[in-house]
Amino acid sequence: MIILIQCSDRVGLVAAISGLLSKKGINIVSMREYVDVEANCFFNRVVCEQYHDPQILISELSSILPEDARVNINTEPQKKIIVLVTKEYHCLSDILVRNHFKTLGAGVQAVIGNHAVLKDICDRFGIPFYLVSHENKSREDFELQLQTAINKHSYDYIVLAKFMRILSPAFVESFPMHIVNIHHSFLPAFVGASPYRQAYKRGVKIIGATAHFVTNQLDEGPIIEQQVIQVDHTYTAADMMRAGKEIEKAVLAKALKLIVEDRVFVYNNKTIVFS
């Protein structure tokens, strides 16, 4: 069982939380906390033994915490995800392999693509694939069909694994902080399209990838994970793209691991990550 707490900071919170759990006979396996001193905000992640009535525990924890406390208890650590794709296979294939060998930490419920290119690999892994084409449709109609396909399954997160369509504010607001994107640059540098060509023209010496939550500001959502690799003047734009695809897979895999293990708090367009 994982307990997540976010609230205003005050003296004695850790002692109060651990004391309550001890009084109820709940053994703590691990406990991590962080205080944003400037914002006076306390973040706490507790891994402990299961308790028979999580709702009672939430109520009792809330009673000893500041009034603004948000307490969540996850008794089912296995998350469910839906993956959105276009044509690029590298991130999807990595997710499907990890899912097949049960190292993803989540279960892939379905893949939805706006092209049929990646249906074959989904079929090979026995994962439902839905084609929702954007062609000859308004964005409203396309996104309505996208939501219909998504809602055929239960899910915790929607993963944009190189899904090359910009989603409307209305769509994003339907899934607040539940859409994860992999962006092919080290944000905030080179936002938008063709970042590798932008990086090549700029003559950069490092390239990277960023996994972030999707918000209405393009490529500006809270960052979950970033990594970089070194490049030099011998790299063409195509070389950078090939190298970038490898780091995109690694960054997305790490971000998903952090999310599905309930290690990420979102606060003021930033993240607190208990890695």
N, C-alpha and C positions, 0 to 999 in steps of 0.2 A: 504494500500500500504506500502511495506517495502523497504527502501533504504539501500543498503549496500555499504560502501565506505572503501577502503584500499589504503593508499598512504604514502609517506614520510611525516613526521611530520613537522609542522612549526607553528609559533604563529598565532592565529586568525582563525584557521580552523573551529572551532565550531561556532564562530560568523558569518563567511562567509556563512556556510551552512544554519544555521537557518535564516540568513538575506535574502538569496535568496528565501528560501521557504516562508518566510513571505511576501516578495515583490510580489510573485506570488499568494498570497492568499491561501496557503496550510497550513492548521492547523496541527501542530505537536502534536501527541498523546503521544509519549515517545521518548527519545533520549538517547542512551548509547554510550560512547566512551572510548577508552583505548589507551594508548601510550606505546609501547615498547621502553623505553628510550635508551637501549643499541643498538637496531637496528634502532632507529629513525623512527619507523613505527607507523602510526595512523590507528586505526580501529573505524568505526562508524556504528551504526545500528539505523535507524530512522523509527519509525512507524508513518504514517501520513495519512491524507485524500487522496483519489484518485485524480489523475490529468489526464486530458483528453488526453495528449500526452506524455507518459513516455520517448520516444526517445528524444524529445526536452528537457525534464528535465535532462536527462543524459548528453546531450551535454552542457547545461548551467552549470550544476554542474562541469563537467570536465573542463570547461573554467576558473573556479575560484580555482581549485585545482592544486597541483603539477603535473608535466607532467607524472609521473608514476602512476597516480591515476587509480584505477579500480572501476568503479561505476556500480552497478547492481540494477535494480528495479524489484521487484516481485509484480505484480498486482493480481496474482492468488495464494493465500496462500495455497490452497489445493494441496498437492503434490501427485505424483503417484509412487508406489513402486512395484517391482517384487521381490518375495522371492524365494531363492534357499535353498533346504533342502535335507537331506539324509534319516535318519530313526527316529531320535529323535524328539518327538512331542512337547515338553514343550514350546519352544520359538515360534514355528509356531502357536500353539493353542492360546497362549496369544495374538499374533498379530491378528489372525482371530476374536477372541472375541472382541478386541478393535475396529477392523475395522467394525464389525457387529453393534456395538453400537455407532459408529461414535465418538469414543474417541481417535482414533489413530492419528488424525491430517493429515492422508494421506489415499489414497484409494489403496487397494491391487488389482492390475490388473491381476496377475496370480501367480501361484506357480509352480516352476520347480523342479523336484526331479530326482535324479539318481537311486532311487528305487521307487517302486509303493506303499510303505507302507503307506504313508500319503495322498494318493489320496482320501480315504474315508472321512476324515475330511474336505477336501477342497470341496468335493461334497456336504456335509451337509451344508456348508456355501455358496454354489453357486459360488465358486471361480474356474476359469479354472485351471486345473492341467495338466502339460505336463511331461511325462516320457521321460527322456533323459538318457538312460543307458550308463555307462562307460565301460561295460563289452565287451570284444572282440573288442575293438576299440583302436586306437592310441589316445594319448591325443589331437592331432591336430583335428582328426575327431570328438571326443567327444565335444571339445570346439566349433567347427564349428556348430554342431547341437545345442549346448547350445545357441550360439548367434542367430541362426535362430529362436529358440523358444522365446528368449527375444525380438527380433525385431518384433514379431507379435503384440506387444503392445507398446504404448507410456509410458514413465516412466521418473522419475527424479533420482531415486536411486535403486540400486540392493542390497538386504539385504541377507547376508549369515546367515540364522537362523539354525546353526549347520549343515552347508553344509561341509561334511568331505572329500573334495577333494582340493588339492593344485592347484591353477590356475596358468597358465603359465604367464611369463612376457608380452607376446604379448597380451593375453586376458586382463590382468589388464590394460595395456596401452590403450586399446580401451575404457575404462571407467574411466578416471583419476579422483580420489577423488569422485567417484560416487558408489563405492562398500563399504558397511559397514559390518563388521564382528563382531560376538560376540565370544570372546575367554574365555575359561573356566579357567582363572587364573588371578591373579593381575600382569599384565605385568609391568616390564620386567622379572619377575620371572617365571620359568617353561614354557618356550615357547615350541611349538611343541606338540607332542602327549602325552597322558596320564598325564596331569598336576596334577590331583588329586592323582594319585599314586606317582608321584614325590613329591608332598607336604606331603603325608603321610610318605614316607620314610625319608623325611627331618625333620619331627617332627615339622612342623610349627604350630603357634598358631593363625594365621588368614588365611583365604582363601578368594578369591575374584573373580571378573569377570571384563573383560575389553571390551568395545566396541571401535572399531577403524576403520579408513579408511584402505582399503587394498592397499598395495604397493608391489613392487617386493621383498622387504625384508620380509621374513616370520615373521608375528606377530610383526612387527616393524613400522607399519604405524601410522600416527597421532592419538593420543588417544582422544576420545570424552567424555567418561564417565567411571568411575571406582567406584566400591563399594567393601567393605569387610565385613566379619562376623567373629566372634571369634570361634575357635574350641579348643579342648584340647586333652589330651592323650587318652581319652576314644573313640575318633572318629576313626572308621576304614576308609579305603579308600572308601568303599561303602557309609558310613555315610557322608563323605566329598562330594562325588559325589551327593548324594540326596540334601544336603544343598546347594551345588553349583548350582544346577539346578534352585532353587528358586531365587538366586541372579542373575543368568544369565538372567532370564526373566525380572527382575527389571531393570538391567543395559541396556539391549537392548531397553526396552520401553522408558527409560529416554533419551537414545541417539537418538532414532528416533524422540522423541518430540523436542529435541533441533535442530535437523537437519531440520525437516519439518517446523519449525517456523523460519528458517533462523537466528539462533542464533550462528552459528559456522563459524569461519574464520579459514582457514588453512594457516600456515606460517612457513617455515623452519622446516617441519616435526613435528610441534606442532600445537595446536589449541588455538584460543582465543574464549572463550565460554561466551556469555552474557546470563547467566541462569536467 
